Amino acid sequence: MENKKIATNDKLAAKNYEVTDYQSGSELENGLAVTHEQVSDVYMEGTVDATIENYQGTGEDVKIPEEGFEQG
């Protein structure tokens, strides 16, 4: 039983983000897609406070809504 559990954990740990994860029915792949998008947004924005600074050149800062993940 323990070896089977380790093999499953190794398989999960070896999974990387792929573009097709957005259309996947797998909870793991959907989670990777969401996490990838969040990290990408933060990296591009350069901040972790969920605010878009100087939105479209208007001089306004726009707060990004922070929504939890809905479990289905």
PDB file of N, H, CA, C and O in Angstrom:
ATOM      1  N   MET A   1       0.825  -1.199   0.000  1.00  0.00           N
ATOM      2  CA  MET A   1       0.000   0.000   0.000  1.00  0.00           C
ATOM      3  C   MET A   1       0.866   1.258   0.000  1.00  0.00           C
ATOM      4  O   MET A   1       0.590   2.205  -0.737  1.00  0.00           O
ATOM      5  N   GLU A   2       1.904   1.267   0.819  1.00  0.00           N
ATOM      6  H   GLU A   2       2.128   0.498   1.417  1.00  0.00           H
ATOM      7  CA  GLU A   2       2.778   2.442   0.919  1.00  0.00           C
ATOM      8  C   GLU A   2       3.476   2.724  -0.411  1.00  0.00           C
ATOM      9  O   GLU A   2       3.602   3.882  -0.808  1.00  0.00           O
ATOM     10  N   ASN A   3       3.930   1.679  -1.101  1.00  0.00           N
ATOM     11  H   ASN A   3       3.828   0.738  -0.779  1.00  0.00           H
ATOM     12  CA  ASN A   3       4.598   1.871  -2.398  1.00  0.00           C
ATOM     13  C   ASN A   3       3.653   2.460  -3.427  1.00  0.00           C
ATOM     14  O   ASN A   3       4.064   3.289  -4.239  1.00  0.00           O
ATOM     15  N   LYS A   4       2.380   2.042  -3.406  1.00  0.00           N
ATOM     16  H   LYS A   4       2.046   1.369  -2.746  1.00  0.00           H
ATOM     17  CA  LYS A   4       1.395   2.572  -4.337  1.00  0.00           C
ATOM     18  C   LYS A   4       1.160   4.062  -4.070  1.00  0.00           C
ATOM     19  O   LYS A   4       1.034   4.861  -4.998  1.00  0.00           O
ATOM     20  N   LYS A   5       1.102   4.418  -2.779  1.00  0.00           N
ATOM     21  H   LYS A   5       1.204   3.769  -2.025  1.00  0.00           H
ATOM     22  CA  LYS A   5       0.897   5.816  -2.399  1.00  0.00           C
ATOM     23  C   LYS A   5       2.087   6.677  -2.844  1.00  0.00           C
ATOM     24  O   LYS A   5       1.898   7.789  -3.337  1.00  0.00           O
ATOM     25  N   ILE A   6       3.296   6.169  -2.672  1.00  0.00           N
ATOM     26  H   ILE A   6       3.450   5.266  -2.271  1.00  0.00           H
ATOM     27  CA  ILE A   6       4.498   6.901  -3.085  1.00  0.00           C
ATOM     28  C   ILE A   6       4.511   7.080  -4.596  1.00  0.00           C
ATOM     29  O   ILE A   6       4.855   8.154  -5.090  1.00  0.00           O
ATOM     30  N   ALA A   7       4.139   6.040  -5.335  1.00  0.00           N
ATOM     31  H   ALA A   7       3.860   5.168  -4.934  1.00  0.00           H
ATOM     32  CA  ALA A   7       4.107   6.141  -6.798  1.00  0.00           C
ATOM     33  C   ALA A   7       3.098   7.195  -7.249  1.00  0.00           C
ATOM     34  O   ALA A   7       3.368   7.949  -8.183  1.00  0.00           O
ATOM     35  N   THR A   8       1.933   7.254  -6.591  1.00  0.00           N
ATOM     36  H   THR A   8       1.713   6.642  -5.831  1.00  0.00           H
ATOM     37  CA  THR A   8       0.918   8.260  -6.919  1.00  0.00           C
ATOM     38  C   THR A   8       1.432   9.659  -6.603  1.00  0.00           C
ATOM     39  O   THR A   8       1.248  10.578  -7.401  1.00  0.00           O
ATOM     40  N   ASN A   9       2.069   9.831  -5.462  1.00  0.00           N
ATOM     41  H   ASN A   9       2.219   9.084  -4.814  1.00  0.00           H
ATOM     42  CA  ASN A   9       2.628  11.135  -5.083  1.00  0.00           C
ATOM     43  C   ASN A   9       3.706  11.571  -6.065  1.00  0.00           C
ATOM     44  O   ASN A   9       3.765  12.742  -6.440  1.00  0.00           O
ATOM     45  N   ASP A  10       4.552  10.649  -6.481  1.00  0.00           N
ATOM     46  H   ASP A  10       4.504   9.698  -6.176  1.00  0.00           H
ATOM     47  CA  ASP A  10       5.598  10.976  -7.450  1.00  0.00           C
ATOM     48  C   ASP A  10       4.993  11.414  -8.780  1.00  0.00           C
ATOM     49  O   ASP A  10       5.493  12.336  -9.424  1.00  0.00           O
ATOM     50  N   LYS A  11       3.909  10.745  -9.188  1.00  0.00           N
ATOM     51  H   LYS A  11       3.502   9.996  -8.665  1.00  0.00           H
ATOM     52  CA  LYS A  11       3.250  11.107 -10.443  1.00  0.00           C
ATOM     53  C   LYS A  11       2.665  12.519 -10.357  1.00  0.00           C
ATOM     54  O   LYS A  11       2.787  13.308 -11.295  1.00  0.00           O
ATOM     55  N   LEU A  12       2.033  12.827  -9.229  1.00  0.00           N
ATOM     56  H   LEU A  12       1.934  12.186  -8.467  1.00  0.00           H
ATOM     57  CA  LEU A  12       1.462  14.162  -9.045  1.00  0.00           C
ATOM     58  C   LEU A  12       2.548  15.228  -8.979  1.00  0.00           C
ATOM     59  O   LEU A  12       2.397  16.304  -9.556  1.00  0.00           O
ATOM     60  N   ALA A  13       3.622  14.940  -8.293  1.00  0.00           N
ATOM     61  H   ALA A  13       3.745  14.065  -7.825  1.00  0.00           H
ATOM     62  CA  ALA A  13       4.708  15.908  -8.130  1.00  0.00           C
ATOM     63  C   ALA A  13       5.429  16.176  -9.450  1.00  0.00           C
ATOM     64  O   ALA A  13       6.017  17.243  -9.626  1.00  0.00           O
ATOM     65  N   ALA A  14       5.389  15.229 -10.366  1.00  0.00           N
ATOM     66  H   ALA A  14       4.911  14.363 -10.222  1.00  0.00           H
ATOM     67  CA  ALA A  14       6.089  15.372 -11.640  1.00  0.00           C
ATOM     68  C   ALA A  14       5.264  16.144 -12.669  1.00  0.00           C
ATOM     69  O   ALA A  14       5.773  16.459 -13.745  1.00  0.00           O
ATOM     70  N   LYS A  15       4.011  16.454 -12.368  1.00  0.00           N
ATOM     71  H   LYS A  15       3.597  16.198 -11.494  1.00  0.00           H
ATOM     72  CA  LYS A  15       3.131  17.136 -13.323  1.00  0.00           C
ATOM     73  C   LYS A  15       3.527  18.601 -13.451  1.00  0.00           C
ATOM     74  O   LYS A  15       3.731  19.291 -12.452  1.00  0.00           O
ATOM     75  N   ASN A  16       3.633  19.064 -14.687  1.00  0.00           N
ATOM     76  H   ASN A  16       3.467  18.503 -15.498  1.00  0.00           H
ATOM     77  CA  ASN A  16       3.943  20.460 -14.981  1.00  0.00           C
ATOM     78  C   ASN A  16       2.782  21.103 -15.721  1.00  0.00           C
ATOM     79  O   ASN A  16       1.955  20.411 -16.314  1.00  0.00           O
ATOM     80  N   TYR A  17       2.721  22.419 -15.685  1.00  0.00           N
ATOM     81  H   TYR A  17       3.393  22.982 -15.203  1.00  0.00           H
ATOM     82  CA  TYR A  17       1.685  23.163 -16.401  1.00  0.00           C
ATOM     83  C   TYR A  17       1.830  22.964 -17.901  1.00  0.00           C
ATOM     84  O   TYR A  17       2.934  22.982 -18.445  1.00  0.00           O
ATOM     85  N   GLU A  18       0.692  22.774 -18.558  1.00  0.00           N
ATOM     86  H   GLU A  18      -0.205  22.759 -18.116  1.00  0.00           H
ATOM     87  CA  GLU A  18       0.628  22.729 -20.015  1.00  0.00           C
ATOM     88  C   GLU A  18      -0.559  23.585 -20.444  1.00  0.00           C
ATOM     89  O   GLU A  18      -1.532  23.709 -19.700  1.00  0.00           O
ATOM     90  N   VAL A  19      -0.488  24.170 -21.626  1.00  0.00           N
ATOM     91  H   VAL A  19       0.302  24.069 -22.230  1.00  0.00           H
ATOM     92  CA  VAL A  19      -1.548  25.049 -22.115  1.00  0.00           C
ATOM     93  C   VAL A  19      -2.888  24.321 -22.149  1.00  0.00           C
ATOM     94  O   VAL A  19      -3.925  24.939 -21.910  1.00  0.00           O
ATOM     95  N   THR A  20      -2.886  23.042 -22.436  1.00  0.00           N
ATOM     96  H   THR A  20      -2.043  22.540 -22.630  1.00  0.00           H
ATOM     97  CA  THR A  20      -4.127  22.268 -22.521  1.00  0.00           C
ATOM     98  C   THR A  20      -4.798  22.085 -21.165  1.00  0.00           C
ATOM     99  O   THR A  20      -5.932  21.610 -21.107  1.00  0.00           O
ATOM    100  N   ASP A  21      -4.129  22.449 -20.072  1.00  0.00           N
ATOM    101  H   ASP A  21      -3.207  22.835 -20.119  1.00  0.00           H
ATOM    102  CA  ASP A  21      -4.706  22.304 -18.737  1.00  0.00           C
ATOM    103  C   ASP A  21      -5.966  23.152 -18.559  1.00  0.00           C
ATOM    104  O   ASP A  21      -6.818  22.814 -17.737  1.00  0.00           O
ATOM    105  N   TYR A  22      -6.101  24.254 -19.317  1.00  0.00           N
ATOM    106  H   TYR A  22      -5.408  24.529 -19.985  1.00  0.00           H
ATOM    107  CA  TYR A  22      -7.283  25.107 -19.193  1.00  0.00           C
ATOM    108  C   TYR A  22      -8.557  24.383 -19.627  1.00  0.00           C
ATOM    109  O   TYR A  22      -9.630  24.658 -19.091  1.00  0.00           O
ATOM    110  N   GLN A  23      -8.459  23.466 -20.585  1.00  0.00           N
ATOM    111  H   GLN A  23      -7.587  23.242 -21.021  1.00  0.00           H
ATOM    112  CA  GLN A  23      -9.629  22.749 -21.076  1.00  0.00           C
ATOM    113  C   GLN A  23      -9.785  21.368 -20.445  1.00  0.00           C
ATOM    114  O   GLN A  23     -10.716  20.639 -20.788  1.00  0.00           O
ATOM    115  N   SER A  24      -8.923  21.013 -19.563  1.00  0.00           N
ATOM    116  H   SER A  24      -8.167  21.606 -19.284  1.00  0.00           H
ATOM    117  CA  SER A  24      -8.929  19.683 -18.974  1.00  0.00           C
ATOM    118  C   SER A  24     -10.068  19.510 -17.976  1.00  0.00           C
ATOM    119  O   SER A  24     -10.528  20.475 -17.366  1.00  0.00           O
ATOM    120  N   GLY A  25     -10.508  18.285 -17.822  1.00  0.00           N
ATOM    121  H   GLY A  25     -10.134  17.501 -18.317  1.00  0.00           H
ATOM    122  CA  GLY A  25     -11.521  17.978 -16.823  1.00  0.00           C
ATOM    123  C   GLY A  25     -10.906  17.565 -15.494  1.00  0.00           C
ATOM    124  O   GLY A  25     -11.622  17.325 -14.522  1.00  0.00           O
ATOM    125  N   SER A  26      -9.582  17.482 -15.451  1.00  0.00           N
ATOM    126  H   SER A  26      -9.001  17.677 -16.240  1.00  0.00           H
ATOM    127  CA  SER A  26      -8.873  17.045 -14.250  1.00  0.00           C
ATOM    128  C   SER A  26      -8.750  18.194 -13.248  1.00  0.00           C
ATOM    129  O   SER A  26      -8.389  19.313 -13.611  1.00  0.00           O
ATOM    130  N   GLU A  27      -9.055  17.902 -11.985  1.00  0.00           N
ATOM    131  H   GLU A  27      -9.348  16.993 -11.690  1.00  0.00           H
ATOM    132  CA  GLU A  27      -8.930  18.914 -10.940  1.00  0.00           C
ATOM    133  C   GLU A  27      -7.478  19.376 -10.803  1.00  0.00           C
ATOM    134  O   GLU A  27      -7.217  20.564 -10.612  1.00  0.00           O
ATOM    135  N   LEU A  28      -6.545  18.443 -10.901  1.00  0.00           N
ATOM    136  H   LEU A  28      -6.758  17.478 -11.056  1.00  0.00           H
ATOM    137  CA  LEU A  28      -5.127  18.782 -10.811  1.00  0.00           C
ATOM    138  C   LEU A  28      -4.714  19.722 -11.935  1.00  0.00           C
ATOM    139  O   LEU A  28      -4.063  20.737 -11.689  1.00  0.00           O
ATOM    140  N   GLU A  29      -5.088  19.391 -13.162  1.00  0.00           N
ATOM    141  H   GLU A  29      -5.617  18.566 -13.362  1.00  0.00           H
ATOM    142  CA  GLU A  29      -4.688  20.216 -14.305  1.00  0.00           C
ATOM    143  C   GLU A  29      -5.375  21.580 -14.285  1.00  0.00           C
ATOM    144  O   GLU A  29      -4.757  22.588 -14.628  1.00  0.00           O
ATOM    145  N   ASN A  30      -6.648  21.620 -13.885  1.00  0.00           N
ATOM    146  H   ASN A  30      -7.150  20.802 -13.606  1.00  0.00           H
ATOM    147  CA  ASN A  30      -7.330  22.917 -13.754  1.00  0.00           C
ATOM    148  C   ASN A  30      -6.667  23.773 -12.690  1.00  0.00           C
ATOM    149  O   ASN A  30      -6.512  24.982 -12.866  1.00  0.00           O
ATOM    150  N   GLY A  31      -6.278  23.150 -11.590  1.00  0.00           N
ATOM    151  H   GLY A  31      -6.404  22.169 -11.447  1.00  0.00           H
ATOM    152  CA  GLY A  31      -5.582  23.883 -10.531  1.00  0.00           C
ATOM    153  C   GLY A  31      -4.252  24.436 -10.997  1.00  0.00           C
ATOM    154  O   GLY A  31      -3.885  25.559 -10.650  1.00  0.00           O
ATOM    155  N   LEU A  32      -3.528  23.652 -11.783  1.00  0.00           N
ATOM    156  H   LEU A  32      -3.826  22.740 -12.064  1.00  0.00           H
ATOM    157  CA  LEU A  32      -2.255  24.141 -12.338  1.00  0.00           C
ATOM    158  C   LEU A  32      -2.488  25.322 -13.272  1.00  0.00           C
ATOM    159  O   LEU A  32      -1.715  26.280 -13.263  1.00  0.00           O
ATOM    160  N   ALA A  33      -3.546  25.263 -14.077  1.00  0.00           N
ATOM    161  H   ALA A  33      -4.174  24.485 -14.084  1.00  0.00           H
ATOM    162  CA  ALA A  33      -3.841  26.350 -15.003  1.00  0.00           C
ATOM    163  C   ALA A  33      -4.173  27.635 -14.246  1.00  0.00           C
ATOM    164  O   ALA A  33      -3.687  28.710 -14.598  1.00  0.00           O
ATOM    165  N   VAL A  34      -4.998  27.524 -13.210  1.00  0.00           N
ATOM    166  H   VAL A  34      -5.393  26.651 -12.924  1.00  0.00           H
ATOM    167  CA  VAL A  34      -5.377  28.703 -12.415  1.00  0.00           C
ATOM    168  C   VAL A  34      -4.149  29.280 -11.719  1.00  0.00           C
ATOM    169  O   VAL A  34      -3.934  30.492 -11.740  1.00  0.00           O
ATOM    170  N   THR A  35      -3.350  28.422 -11.107  1.00  0.00           N
ATOM    171  H   THR A  35      -3.525  27.437 -11.090  1.00  0.00           H
ATOM    172  CA  THR A  35      -2.145  28.879 -10.413  1.00  0.00           C
ATOM    173  C   THR A  35      -1.176  29.533 -11.393  1.00  0.00           C
ATOM    174  O   THR A  35      -0.576  30.560 -11.078  1.00  0.00           O
ATOM    175  N   HIS A  36      -1.022  28.950 -12.564  1.00  0.00           N
ATOM    176  H   HIS A  36      -1.509  28.115 -12.819  1.00  0.00           H
ATOM    177  CA  HIS A  36      -0.129  29.524 -13.586  1.00  0.00           C
ATOM    178  C   HIS A  36      -0.606  30.920 -13.982  1.00  0.00           C
ATOM    179  O   HIS A  36       0.198  31.842 -14.119  1.00  0.00           O
ATOM    180  N   GLU A  37      -1.916  31.069 -14.163  1.00  0.00           N
ATOM    181  H   GLU A  37      -2.569  30.320 -14.052  1.00  0.00           H
ATOM    182  CA  GLU A  37      -2.457  32.369 -14.542  1.00  0.00           C
ATOM    183  C   GLU A  37      -2.238  33.402 -13.439  1.00  0.00           C
ATOM    184  O   GLU A  37      -1.879  34.545 -13.724  1.00  0.00           O
ATOM    185  N   GLN A  38      -2.450  33.010 -12.189  1.00  0.00           N
ATOM    186  H   GLN A  38      -2.741  32.082 -11.958  1.00  0.00           H
ATOM    187  CA  GLN A  38      -2.254  33.929 -11.068  1.00  0.00           C
ATOM    188  C   GLN A  38      -0.799  34.369 -10.963  1.00  0.00           C
ATOM    189  O   GLN A  38      -0.517  35.554 -10.786  1.00  0.00           O
ATOM    190  N   VAL A  39       0.114  33.426 -11.071  1.00  0.00           N
ATOM    191  H   VAL A  39      -0.115  32.463 -11.214  1.00  0.00           H
ATOM    192  CA  VAL A  39       1.543  33.751 -10.987  1.00  0.00           C
ATOM    193  C   VAL A  39       1.957  34.634 -12.150  1.00  0.00           C
ATOM    194  O   VAL A  39       2.715  35.588 -11.976  1.00  0.00           O
ATOM    195  N   SER A  40       1.456  34.312 -13.338  1.00  0.00           N
ATOM    196  H   SER A  40       0.840  33.537 -13.479  1.00  0.00           H
ATOM    197  CA  SER A  40       1.774  35.119 -14.512  1.00  0.00           C
ATOM    198  C   SER A  40       1.280  36.557 -14.346  1.00  0.00           C
ATOM    199  O   SER A  40       2.001  37.503 -14.664  1.00  0.00           O
ATOM    200  N   ASP A  41       0.052  36.719 -13.848  1.00  0.00           N
ATOM    201  H   ASP A  41      -0.533  35.951 -13.590  1.00  0.00           H
ATOM    202  CA  ASP A  41      -0.499  38.062 -13.636  1.00  0.00           C
ATOM    203  C   ASP A  41       0.337  38.861 -12.640  1.00  0.00           C
ATOM    204  O   ASP A  41       0.646  40.028 -12.878  1.00  0.00           O
ATOM    205  N   VAL A  42       0.697  38.236 -11.539  1.00  0.00           N
ATOM    206  H   VAL A  42       0.445  37.287 -11.346  1.00  0.00           H
ATOM    207  CA  VAL A  42       1.491  38.918 -10.516  1.00  0.00           C
ATOM    208  C   VAL A  42       2.874  39.263 -11.060  1.00  0.00           C
ATOM    209  O   VAL A  42       3.387  40.355 -10.814  1.00  0.00           O
ATOM    210  N   TYR A  43       3.471  38.342 -11.790  1.00  0.00           N
ATOM    211  H   TYR A  43       3.055  37.455 -11.990  1.00  0.00           H
ATOM    212  CA  TYR A  43       4.794  38.595 -12.360  1.00  0.00           C
ATOM    213  C   TYR A  43       4.750  39.769 -13.336  1.00  0.00           C
ATOM    214  O   TYR A  43       5.610  40.649 -13.293  1.00  0.00           O
ATOM    215  N   MET A  44       3.759  39.781 -14.205  1.00  0.00           N
ATOM    216  H   MET A  44       3.060  39.066 -14.240  1.00  0.00           H
ATOM    217  CA  MET A  44       3.663  40.854 -15.201  1.00  0.00           C
ATOM    218  C   MET A  44       3.348  42.200 -14.544  1.00  0.00           C
ATOM    219  O   MET A  44       3.841  43.239 -14.982  1.00  0.00           O
ATOM    220  N   GLU A  45       2.530  42.176 -13.501  1.00  0.00           N
ATOM    221  H   GLU A  45       2.130  41.331 -13.145  1.00  0.00           H
ATOM    222  CA  GLU A  45       2.169  43.412 -12.820  1.00  0.00           C
ATOM    223  C   GLU A  45       3.310  43.907 -11.934  1.00  0.00           C
ATOM    224  O   GLU A  45       3.475  45.113 -11.747  1.00  0.00           O
ATOM    225  N   GLY A  46       4.096  42.979 -11.389  1.00  0.00           N
ATOM    226  H   GLY A  46       3.962  42.000 -11.540  1.00  0.00           H
ATOM    227  CA  GLY A  46       5.219  43.366 -10.551  1.00  0.00           C
ATOM    228  C   GLY A  46       4.820  43.698  -9.128  1.00  0.00           C
ATOM    229  O   GLY A  46       5.570  44.363  -8.414  1.00  0.00           O
ATOM    230  N   THR A  47       3.656  43.248  -8.707  1.00  0.00           N
ATOM    231  H   THR A  47       3.046  42.708  -9.287  1.00  0.00           H
ATOM    232  CA  THR A  47       3.186  43.530  -7.362  1.00  0.00           C
ATOM    233  C   THR A  47       2.348  42.356  -6.859  1.00  0.00           C
ATOM    234  O   THR A  47       1.809  41.587  -7.656  1.00  0.00           O
ATOM    235  N   VAL A  48       2.240  42.220  -5.548  1.00  0.00           N
ATOM    236  H   VAL A  48       2.677  42.844  -4.901  1.00  0.00           H
ATOM    237  CA  VAL A  48       1.452  41.133  -4.983  1.00  0.00           C
ATOM    238  C   VAL A  48       0.211  41.653  -4.255  1.00  0.00           C
ATOM    239  O   VAL A  48      -0.452  40.889  -3.554  1.00  0.00           O
ATOM    240  N   ASP A  49      -0.108  42.923  -4.408  1.00  0.00           N
ATOM    241  H   ASP A  49       0.431  43.543  -4.978  1.00  0.00           H
ATOM    242  CA  ASP A  49      -1.250  43.484  -3.693  1.00  0.00           C
ATOM    243  C   ASP A  49      -2.529  43.472  -4.525  1.00  0.00           C
ATOM    244  O   ASP A  49      -3.511  44.111  -4.147  1.00  0.00           O
ATOM    245  N   ALA A  50      -2.536  42.763  -5.638  1.00  0.00           N
ATOM    246  H   ALA A  50      -1.738  42.244  -5.944  1.00  0.00           H
ATOM    247  CA  ALA A  50      -3.713  42.606  -6.503  1.00  0.00           C
ATOM    248  C   ALA A  50      -4.275  43.950  -6.966  1.00  0.00           C
ATOM    249  O   ALA A  50      -5.486  44.167  -6.939  1.00  0.00           O
ATOM    250  N   THR A  51      -3.386  44.848  -7.391  1.00  0.00           N
ATOM    251  H   THR A  51      -2.402  44.672  -7.413  1.00  0.00           H
ATOM    252  CA  THR A  51      -3.795  46.159  -7.885  1.00  0.00           C
ATOM    253  C   THR A  51      -3.123  46.421  -9.229  1.00  0.00           C
ATOM    254  O   THR A  51      -1.915  46.234  -9.374  1.00  0.00           O
ATOM    255  N   ILE A  52      -3.910  46.853 -10.205  1.00  0.00           N
ATOM    256  H   ILE A  52      -4.892  47.005 -10.087  1.00  0.00           H
ATOM    257  CA  ILE A  52      -3.343  47.270 -11.491  1.00  0.00           C
ATOM    258  C   ILE A  52      -3.082  48.762 -11.385  1.00  0.00           C
ATOM    259  O   ILE A  52      -4.009  49.558 -11.235  1.00  0.00           O
ATOM    260  N   GLU A  53      -1.824  49.129 -11.465  1.00  0.00           N
ATOM    261  H   GLU A  53      -1.071  48.483 -11.587  1.00  0.00           H
ATOM    262  CA  GLU A  53      -1.442  50.528 -11.303  1.00  0.00           C
ATOM    263  C   GLU A  53      -1.561  51.270 -12.633  1.00  0.00           C
ATOM    264  O   GLU A  53      -1.216  50.734 -13.686  1.00  0.00           O
ATOM    265  N   ASN A  54      -2.045  52.489 -12.573  1.00  0.00           N
ATOM    266  H   ASN A  54      -2.326  52.924 -11.717  1.00  0.00           H
ATOM    267  CA  ASN A  54      -2.190  53.348 -13.744  1.00  0.00           C
ATOM    268  C   ASN A  54      -2.935  52.613 -14.857  1.00  0.00           C
ATOM    269  O   ASN A  54      -2.440  52.490 -15.977  1.00  0.00           O
ATOM    270  N   TYR A  55      -4.131  52.127 -14.528  1.00  0.00           N
ATOM    271  H   TYR A  55      -4.534  52.227 -13.618  1.00  0.00           H
ATOM    272  CA  TYR A  55      -4.947  51.319 -15.441  1.00  0.00           C
ATOM    273  C   TYR A  55      -5.198  52.043 -16.752  1.00  0.00           C
ATOM    274  O   TYR A  55      -5.810  53.111 -16.774  1.00  0.00           O
ATOM    275  N   GLN A  56      -4.731  51.469 -17.827  1.00  0.00           N
ATOM    276  H   GLN A  56      -4.234  50.601 -17.810  1.00  0.00           H
ATOM    277  CA  GLN A  56      -4.883  51.974 -19.197  1.00  0.00           C
ATOM    278  C   GLN A  56      -4.540  53.454 -19.319  1.00  0.00           C
ATOM    279  O   GLN A  56      -5.172  54.196 -20.071  1.00  0.00           O
ATOM    280  N   GLY A  57      -3.528  53.864 -18.566  1.00  0.00           N
ATOM    281  H   GLY A  57      -3.014  53.261 -17.955  1.00  0.00           H
ATOM    282  CA  GLY A  57      -3.036  55.234 -18.658  1.00  0.00           C
ATOM    283  C   GLY A  57      -3.928  56.284 -18.020  1.00  0.00           C
ATOM    284  O   GLY A  57      -3.726  57.478 -18.242  1.00  0.00           O
ATOM    285  N   THR A  58      -4.916  55.862 -17.228  1.00  0.00           N
ATOM    286  H   THR A  58      -5.080  54.892 -17.048  1.00  0.00           H
ATOM    287  CA  THR A  58      -5.854  56.818 -16.622  1.00  0.00           C
ATOM    288  C   THR A  58      -5.324  57.439 -15.340  1.00  0.00           C
ATOM    289  O   THR A  58      -5.878  58.422 -14.848  1.00  0.00           O
ATOM    290  N   GLY A  59      -4.254  56.873 -14.800  1.00  0.00           N
ATOM    291  H   GLY A  59      -3.804  56.075 -15.200  1.00  0.00           H
ATOM    292  CA  GLY A  59      -3.731  57.346 -13.542  1.00  0.00           C
ATOM    293  C   GLY A  59      -4.413  56.707 -12.340  1.00  0.00           C
ATOM    294  O   GLY A  59      -4.006  56.929 -11.200  1.00  0.00           O
ATOM    295  N   GLU A  60      -5.449  55.915 -12.594  1.00  0.00           N
ATOM    296  H   GLU A  60      -5.779  55.734 -13.520  1.00  0.00           H
ATOM    297  CA  GLU A  60      -6.172  55.243 -11.511  1.00  0.00           C
ATOM    298  C   GLU A  60      -5.580  53.873 -11.236  1.00  0.00           C
ATOM    299  O   GLU A  60      -5.109  53.188 -12.144  1.00  0.00           O
ATOM    300  N   ASP A  61      -5.611  53.491  -9.984  1.00  0.00           N
ATOM    301  H   ASP A  61      -5.994  54.048  -9.247  1.00  0.00           H
ATOM    302  CA  ASP A  61      -5.240  52.137  -9.598  1.00  0.00           C
ATOM    303  C   ASP A  61      -6.519  51.330  -9.437  1.00  0.00           C
ATOM    304  O   ASP A  61      -7.456  51.772  -8.773  1.00  0.00           O
ATOM    305  N   VAL A  62      -6.560  50.153 -10.041  1.00  0.00           N
ATOM    306  H   VAL A  62      -5.799  49.794 -10.580  1.00  0.00           H
ATOM    307  CA  VAL A  62      -7.749  49.310  -9.993  1.00  0.00           C
ATOM    308  C   VAL A  62      -7.444  48.067  -9.185  1.00  0.00           C
ATOM    309  O   VAL A  62      -6.488  47.347  -9.474  1.00  0.00           O
ATOM    310  N   LYS A  63      -8.253  47.819  -8.176  1.00  0.00           N
ATOM    311  H   LYS A  63      -9.029  48.404  -7.941  1.00  0.00           H
ATOM    312  CA  LYS A  63      -8.099  46.641  -7.326  1.00  0.00           C
ATOM    313  C   LYS A  63      -8.684  45.428  -8.054  1.00  0.00           C
ATOM    314  O   LYS A  63      -9.821  45.477  -8.523  1.00  0.00           O
ATOM    315  N   ILE A  64      -7.917  44.347  -8.151  1.00  0.00           N
ATOM    316  H   ILE A  64      -6.993  44.308  -7.771  1.00  0.00           H
ATOM    317  CA  ILE A  64      -8.375  43.113  -8.760  1.00  0.00           C
ATOM    318  C   ILE A  64      -9.195  42.362  -7.718  1.00  0.00           C
ATOM    319  O   ILE A  64      -8.719  42.143  -6.604  1.00  0.00           O
ATOM    320  N   PRO A  65     -10.418  41.964  -8.058  1.00  0.00           N
ATOM    321  CA  PRO A  65     -11.236  41.236  -7.071  1.00  0.00           C
ATOM    322  C   PRO A  65     -10.571  39.933  -6.663  1.00  0.00           C
ATOM    323  O   PRO A  65     -10.106  39.167  -7.507  1.00  0.00           O
ATOM    324  N   GLU A  66     -10.532  39.693  -5.379  1.00  0.00           N
ATOM    325  H   GLU A  66     -10.910  40.315  -4.693  1.00  0.00           H
ATOM    326  CA  GLU A  66      -9.939  38.462  -4.864  1.00  0.00           C
ATOM    327  C   GLU A  66     -11.064  37.480  -4.572  1.00  0.00           C
ATOM    328  O   GLU A  66     -11.817  37.643  -3.612  1.00  0.00           O
ATOM    329  N   GLU A  67     -11.163  36.460  -5.416  1.00  0.00           N
ATOM    330  H   GLU A  67     -10.551  36.328  -6.196  1.00  0.00           H
ATOM    331  CA  GLU A  67     -12.230  35.484  -5.278  1.00  0.00           C
ATOM    332  C   GLU A  67     -11.640  34.144  -4.921  1.00  0.00           C
ATOM    333  O   GLU A  67     -10.575  33.775  -5.416  1.00  0.00           O
ATOM    334  N   GLY A  68     -12.318  33.421  -4.076  1.00  0.00           N
ATOM    335  H   GLY A  68     -13.184  33.721  -3.675  1.00  0.00           H
ATOM    336  CA  GLY A  68     -11.872  32.085  -3.702  1.00  0.00           C
ATOM    337  C   GLY A  68     -12.197  31.078  -4.788  1.00  0.00           C
ATOM    338  O   GLY A  68     -12.986  31.355  -5.693  1.00  0.00           O
ATOM    339  N   PHE A  69     -11.602  29.943  -4.695  1.00  0.00           N
ATOM    340  H   PHE A  69     -10.962  29.718  -3.960  1.00  0.00           H
ATOM    341  CA  PHE A  69     -11.842  28.859  -5.636  1.00  0.00           C
ATOM    342  C   PHE A  69     -13.107  28.121  -5.228  1.00  0.00           C
ATOM    343  O   PHE A  69     -13.234  27.686  -4.084  1.00  0.00           O
ATOM    344  N   GLU A  70     -14.049  27.979  -6.166  1.00  0.00           N
ATOM    345  H   GLU A  70     -13.946  28.333  -7.095  1.00  0.00           H
ATOM    346  CA  GLU A  70     -15.293  27.292  -5.878  1.00  0.00           C
ATOM    347  C   GLU A  70     -15.121  25.800  -6.073  1.00  0.00           C
ATOM    348  O   GLU A  70     -14.685  25.345  -7.131  1.00  0.00           O
ATOM    349  N   GLN A  71     -15.462  25.051  -5.058  1.00  0.00           N
ATOM    350  H   GLN A  71     -15.817  25.421  -4.199  1.00  0.00           H
ATOM    351  CA  GLN A  71     -15.381  23.607  -5.156  1.00  0.00           C
ATOM    352  C   GLN A  71     -16.714  23.082  -5.661  1.00  0.00           C
ATOM    353  O   GLN A  71     -17.777  23.512  -5.212  1.00  0.00           O
ATOM    354  N   GLY A  72     -16.645  22.150  -6.598  1.00  0.00           N
ATOM    355  H   GLY A  72     -15.782  21.801  -6.963  1.00  0.00           H
ATOM    356  CA  GLY A  72     -17.878  21.659  -7.202  1.00  0.00           C
ATOM    357  C   GLY A  72     -18.240  20.304  -6.870  1.00  0.00           C
ATOM    358  O   GLY A  72     -19.266  19.807  -7.335  1.00  0.00           O
TER     359      GLY A  72
END
